[in-house]
């Protein structure tokens, strides 16, 4: 239906000289073309206008192991994710998984690059234990917020763990590079600005109050993330650090968080 405003604009346009009408029409075409080009670029890149990946376009899930690089527990979780219809791959860390977390982040970045080169609009990343710190390194240093749709971390010591501090202080030879980087107050952890919420993709940080590896367990708190102890939803849950990737409760929370649409705080339905 034609509105009064549209009629008024038409009358004003007709009152202009032919030359000015041609100029106004040309400017309008340029603006329309720029808007259309922007819309096409956003659609082709899979990104929203904010620069973050579109929430309704699902790519593969990459799982990042913790200290030592063991993949067995994450392979169980990856299998559950594949059974739910998503592609899921456990990232292999260089060496024995105890070298610099910076090298691990480079391995993650390479895996993300391969996924995007094969047509993925973005990736979802799950970081277990130190693998969550690796994921934060990647986000901070490799523009991960433009490539990760959702990030989920499980028992990740963003503020370090007293276990690493004890090893570094009493048995230095038993605390290699990654262990030293996980000492509370390390240069690497300070560089990651865990108290700065800016620049993060949608992020869910889960941990268990029964954790005896990450001490204190709420070292998993990350500014800007949805922070959640599993027991705050499921008080009866008994989950150790090593059980986080295989716990049915945690798996249910993870599968919901990997769904299409915005990342939301979990509910007690997972219990």
Number of C-alpha atoms within 10 A of each C-alpha: 4 6 7 9 9 11 11 10 11 11 11 11 16 11 11 12 10 10 9 13 14 13 12 12 12 12 11 12 12 11 11 12 12 12 12 12 12 13 13 12 14 17 14 10 15 21 20 15 13 9 13 19 24 24 19 12 16 22 19 19 26 23 28 31 28 26 20 15 20 16 17 13 16 23 18 13 24 25 15 17 19 14 11 10 9 18 15 23 19 22 21 18 25 16 12 11 21 20 20 17 27 19 16 30 24 19 19 26 20 13 18 24 15 12 18 16 10 9 10 18 22 29 26 21 29 30 27 29 26 31 30 27 31 28 30 26 23 22 22 17 15 16 15 24 22 20 26 26 30 27 29 25 28 26 31 31 30 26 27 26 25 19 18 23 21 13 17 18 14 10 10 14 9 13 20 15 14 20 24 23 24 28 24 20 14 14 12 17 20 13 11 18 16 18 13 11 12 11 13 22 22 20 24 25 24 26 29 25 21 18 19 15 17 27 18 17 22 23 18 29 23 23 16 17 19 17 18 19 20 26 18 13 16 15 12 10 17 14 20 16 20 16 14 24 26 18 17 14 19 22 19 15 22 22 15 15 21 21 16 14 14 14 20 13 14 18 12 13 10 17 16
